Amino acid sequence: MTRTERFAAASMVLGGAVLLLKGAAWWVTGSAALYSDALESIVNVAGSAVALWALHLAAKPADANHPYGHDKAEFFAAVIEGVMIVVAALSIFKEAYETWRNPAAIAAPWLGIGISFVATGINAVWSWVLLRAGRQHRSPALRADGRHLLSDVVTSVGVTLGVVLTVLSGVLLLDAVLAALVAVYVLWSGAQVIRASVAGLMDEAPEQSTIDQVRSIVATHAEGALEAHDLRMRQAGRLAFLQFHLVVPGSMTVAASHDICDRIEAALKAALPHLIVIIHVEPEAKAKAHGVPVL
């Protein structure tokens, strides 16, 4: 089991514990808002299971059918988790509507709030761990799981404050209103997760700062060449792919141009370890475009 898989497995265990706590908070209070909080925790556990499956698949080496590896499996996991978040939001809307039609007093509110507070604390710490691990290991699945847990923390804090306000004010309809507001936030969170994942599946380019860094490295380490053009980059899970054309003097030998390519590739991989580089060498007379001049 890889390190990222261990993070996903730990998420399942902690998610199950949090689900039990939030389920208990809803059971003792009957609050629609706390129900919405517990329902999102079900999605957390399911999302962690999907992330574990995707990380296990992504860790497989390249094979004949997948010569570029299996890293994009993480994006599929993030899309599935985003869809589950949206489904949870719709269920919360339904519960909020039923509570609006038939408002009821919240039973044992302070016990429920205390239990929910403990669960929220666990999620807050673990969301920070997952987001940090996702950035460190360049894992879309872990980042999606971390963002989802962070949104869960935000909603839990809002739910807790809302239940306190409902109890203190005696306005029972606040419980339903709060549940509906939580559903809106959860829906937005799910849409963001899906958008980011679809961008990865569509081979979206990395951040402009990364592209600028690559251009600078190519220009600095391509001594002997004339210029580089048609530079393209795309993301695929933890990997990034780069390809460009390198223009060299027409009289340069194949061995000399190959040495330049090796030097550029070594510099790029030193700065970006997860970068896969493809360089097309062309003689000056055959150059099709103008691009990055070599310093």
Summary of the structure (lengths in Angstrom):
residues: 295
radius of gyration: 25.3
end to end distance: 44.8
largest distance: 86.6
contacts: 1068
relative contact order: 0.13
helix: 69%
strand: 11%
